[in-house]
């Protein structure tokens, strides 16, 4: 089992990961941006979920380095995953299930058997403009990522934005249903956002990108105006 130190508690604890499963049926896959936005909302929903049974695992995971893994399922695989303890985010064409954190090398069988790599999705239509005042997650134009990897990075950015927000802003965001948008940045918009001080995800480099690669960021209106 992978162990990380927890100096504050005075003992070692397992390294935890937040599992996601995206439903991808062959005949009706979700749109890419719907899946990305569902994942970003999913992490915010599970961070604020009041269930006592999840509290210790979520608190321990949030105190470690951020780790998330996105797997895909269809048909009976999706039904088995949906039967496990977790919450499902339905957003547009996407269904994404988020599970309480688990040890990184101790996955439930019905999740461990699901595929990780090669999750590719697209947006067949032009995306609408992002409304003024809506939280915006930008994906880096400098990193090539599969849809599954991009989902994890969008969720990372949303989590960093949550961490950077004040208690009052967190309440307002939650009460508004965690409205947000995810978009691919242009080189110019990415550079401007980084220069503005927006929270930036620097990836651990476990999959697809190099360690320390900047993959996504959170542009939150309340942070820019504070």
N, C-alpha and C positions, 0 to 999 in steps of 0.2 A: 504494500500500500504506500502511495506517495504521501509523505509527511512534510508539513511546513511548521516552522516554529511559531509559537504564540507567546511571546515574552510577557504580554500583559497578564495572561492567565497563568503563566508559570509552567506551561506544559506544551507538548506538541499536539497538533490536531491534524486530521486528514486534509489534504488539499481538496477543495470542493470545486465542482463545475455545475453550471446551470444548464440543464438540458432543454432543447427546443426540438419539436417535431413539426415539420410543415407537411400539410396534406397535398400531394401532387398526384392526382388521378391522370392516367394517360389521356383520356378523352377530354379532360377539362382542367388543365393545370392553371394555377393562379397567375395573375399578372405579377410581374417582378416587384413593382413598387408597392402593390397591396401587401405582398409578403414581407417586404422590408419594414413597412410601417406597422404591420401587425407585430413583428418581432420587437420593434422599438417600444410599442405600447405594452407588450407583454412583460418586459422587464420592469417597467414602472408599476404595472398592476401587481406583480408578485412581490415587489419590494414593499408595497403598501398593503398587502393582503393581511387582514386581521386574524387569520386562523392561528390559534396558539400552537398547534402541532407543527407549524412551519417556522415559527419565530426563531428558534435557536439556529436552525440550519441556515436560514436567510441572513441572520445577523453575522454568523461566523463567515459565511461566503462573502458578504459585502465588505468584511474587514480584511479579506485577502486580496491578492491580485485578481483582476477580473478574468474569469474563464467561462466561456460559453461554447457549447457545441450544438450545431444544427444538423439534425438528421431528417430524412424524408420517408414518408410512408404513403401507402394507398390501400384501398380495399380493406381486407381483413387485418392488415398490419395497422392501419389507422384505427380500426375499431379496438384492437388490443391496446394500443397506446392510449386511446381515449378512456379506457377503463382504469388506467392507473391514476393515482392521486395527482392532480394538477389543475390547471385552468386553461380554457380554450379561448383564444382571441379570434373573433370573426370580423374581418375588415374587407369590405368590397368582395373580391373574388377569393380571398385567402382565408384559410383556417390554419392557425398555428397554436399548438399546445405547448405550454410552458410548465415545467415540473419543478418542485422544490429542489434545492441543491443536493447533490449526491457526491460521495468520494469519486475522484477522477478515474480511479481504476476499479470501481465497484458498481457498474451499471446494472439495473434490472434487466433480466433476460429479454423482455419484449422491447426494450429500447436498444440494448447492445446489438441485437441482430439487424437493426436498421442501417441502411447505407448512409455514409457521411458525404463522401466526395461526389463531384460531378453534378451538383444541383444547379441546373441552368434554367432560367426563366427569362421572359422578355415582356416588354410593354408594347402591345400592338398599336396603341393609339398615342397621340401626343398628350403629354401630361398637362393638366391645367396649371395656371399660375398659382403660387402659394399665397393665400390671403394674408394681408397685413396683420401682424400681431400673432401669427401662429408660430409655434416652436418649429425650427427647421434643422434637420440633420443633413449635413452635406457629406457625400462620399468623395474621397480623394480622386482626382483625375490622373494621379501618378501611380496608382496601384491597380493591377488587373486582378479582379476577384470574381469567383463564382457567386451565384445568387446566395447560396448557403453561407459563404464567408461574409458576403456583404450584409446579410441579415444579422449575423453576430456582431459585426462592426457597428451597424446602425443601433443595435441594442446597447453596445458599449457606450456609444456617444450619448444616448439618452440617459444612461445611468450616470455618466460624468456630469451631464447637465443637471440632473437631480441633486447630485452631491453639491454642486456649486450654488444651488438655489437657496434662498432664505426660507425659514419655516413658513412665513406668510405666502411666499411665492409658490412653495410646494403645495400648500392647501388650495390655492387658487387653481393651479394646474390640475390637481387631482379632481377638484370639484367640477372642472370643465371637461372631465373625461379624458384627460391626458391627450388633448388634441395636438397633433404634430404632422409634419410632412417630411418625407425623405426624398432627396434629389441628388443627382450626380452633379458635382461642381465642375465649372470650367476652371482652367488654370488661373484666370484672373480672379474669379469669385473665391476660389480656395485661398489664394495668397492674401486677399483682403480679409477674409474671415480669420485666418491664422494671425495676421497682424493685429486684429481687433482684440485678441486675447481670448477667443472662444475656447472652451475646453476641447482638447484634441486627444484622440485615441492613438496611443503608440503601441502597436501590436507586439505580443510576446514572441511572435515568429514561429509558432508551433506548426502552422499550415499556411501555404500559399505565398506568404510575404516574408521579407527579412525581419529579424528582431529589431524592434524600434521603429519600424515603418509607420508613418502617419497615415491612417486609413480613413478616419471619419472625424467629424467634429459636431458640436451642438451650438447652434445659433439661437439663443433664447432672448426674446425681446426684453424681458425683465432684467437680464444680466447686462444688456447693452445700455439700458436706461438708468442703471444704478450707479 
